[in-house]
């Protein structure tokens, strides 16, 4: 199921947020960058072999708790991805962040007023794309509805015979 949801994700560079919880209790658990968003999301949520989900760091993300994926694309990301990620951290305030140290040149770009303002506008608006990941309870409800529909179809065929 998750593979089919991720198949619509672009293979382009971008910044993404993995969200957990529901409704008013939804929060941004992790923000990351990727040269290929689709491959990175597959690594986190399907292969489950990225450092943030394997427990290779002091803190980790449980991919089974992710309920929504948000992603942003912007022409500046290709050249200034790391600086855009720094601004995304400030705006989105995730629980977890990528582990790499921010270099002085990246921090300088992220702090430039024109760049920061432009990126803040990007992350303050709706994302370029998002996908809801159904919970197990939601999937069970959908299966029950399908079973009910099948029974109704089968009973209709029996009455026609």
C-alpha positions in Angstrom: 0.0 0.0 0.0 2.7 2.5 1.0 4.7 1.8 -2.2 1.7 2.7 -4.3 1.2 5.9 -2.3 4.8 6.9 -2.8 4.9 6.1 -6.5 3.4 9.6 -7.1 6.2 11.3 -5.3 8.6 13.1 -7.6 12.1 11.9 -8.3 13.3 15.5 -8.0 15.1 17.3 -5.3 13.1 18.7 -2.4 12.4 19.0 1.2 9.9 16.7 3.0 8.2 16.4 6.3 7.1 13.2 7.9 4.1 13.8 10.2 2.6 11.7 13.0 -0.6 11.9 14.9 -4.0 12.9 13.7 -6.2 16.0 13.6 -5.3 18.6 16.2 -2.7 16.1 17.5 -0.7 15.9 14.3 2.9 17.1 14.5 5.9 17.2 12.2 8.1 14.4 13.4 11.0 14.8 10.9 12.2 17.2 8.2 14.7 16.1 5.6 16.1 16.8 2.2 16.6 14.6 -0.8 18.0 14.7 -4.2 15.3 12.2 -5.2 12.3 12.5 -2.9 10.7 9.3 -4.0 13.8 7.2 -3.3 14.4 8.9 0.1 10.8 8.2 1.2 11.0 4.6 0.1 14.3 4.3 2.1 12.6 5.7 5.2 9.2 4.0 5.0 9.5 0.8 2.9 13.1 -0.4 3.1 13.4 1.2 6.5 17.2 1.4 6.2 17.9 5.1 6.7 19.8 6.1 9.9 16.8 7.9 11.3 14.6 4.8 11.3 17.2 2.1 12.1 18.1 3.5 15.5 21.7 4.3 14.4 21.4 7.7 16.1 20.5 8.6 19.7 16.9 9.3 18.6 14.9 7.6 15.9 11.7 7.7 13.9 9.2 4.9 13.9 8.1 4.7 10.3 4.9 2.9 11.3 3.7 6.0 13.1 4.0 8.3 10.0 0.5 9.4 9.1 1.2 12.1 6.5 4.0 13.1 4.2 4.4 16.7 3.0 6.9 17.8 0.3 8.0 21.0 -1.1 9.7 21.6 -4.4 11.3 24.9 -5.4 13.9 25.9 -8.1 16.3 27.2 -5.4 16.4 23.9 -3.7 18.7 22.4 -6.3 21.5 24.9 -5.6 20.7 25.8 -1.9 19.2 22.7 -0.5 21.0 22.7 2.8 20.3 26.4 3.4 16.6 25.8 2.6 16.5 22.9 5.0 17.8 25.2 7.8 14.9 27.6 7.1 12.5 24.7 7.0 13.7 23.6 10.4 13.0 27.1 11.7 9.5 27.4 10.2 8.3 23.8 10.6 9.9 23.1 14.0 10.1 19.3 13.6 10.7 17.0 16.6 13.7 15.4 14.7 16.2 16.9 12.3 18.8 15.5 10.1 22.1 15.0 11.9 24.6 16.8 9.8 26.4 19.8 11.1 25.5 23.1 9.3 28.5 24.7 7.7 29.2 28.4 8.1 28.5 29.1 4.3 25.2 27.3 4.5 24.3 29.2 7.7 25.2 32.5 6.0 22.9 31.8 3.1 20.1 30.7 5.4 20.4 33.9 7.4 20.4 36.2 4.4 17.2 38.2 4.8 16.1 37.9 1.1 16.7 34.1 1.0 15.2 33.5 4.5 12.1 35.5 3.6 11.6 33.7 0.3 12.0 30.2 1.9 9.8 31.1 4.9 7.1 32.0 2.4 7.6 28.6 0.7 7.3 26.6 4.0 4.4 28.7 5.4 2.2 27.9 2.4 0.7 24.6 1.6 3.2 22.0 0.4 3.8 21.2 -3.3 2.2 17.8 -2.5 1.2 15.6 0.4 -0.2 12.2 1.0 -2.2 10.8 3.9 -1.2 7.3 5.1 -4.2 5.4 6.5 -4.0 3.9 9.9 -4.5 0.2 10.5 -7.9 1.0 11.9 -8.8 2.9 8.7 -7.6 0.0 6.6 -9.7 -2.4 8.6 -12.7 -0.2 8.2 -12.2 -0.1 4.4 -11.9 -3.9 4.3 -15.1 -4.3 6.3 -16.9 -1.9 3.8 -15.5 -3.9 0.9 -16.7 -7.2 2.4 -20.1 -5.7 3.0 -20.3 -4.5 -0.6 -19.2 -7.9 -1.9 -21.9 -9.7 0.3 -24.6 -7.3 -1.1 -23.5 -8.0 -4.7 -23.5 -11.7 -4.1 -26.9 -11.6 -2.5 -28.2 -9.6 -5.4 -26.9 -12.2 -7.9 -28.5 -15.0 -5.9 -31.9 -13.3 -5.9 -31.7 -12.8 -9.7 -31.0 -16.5 -10.3 
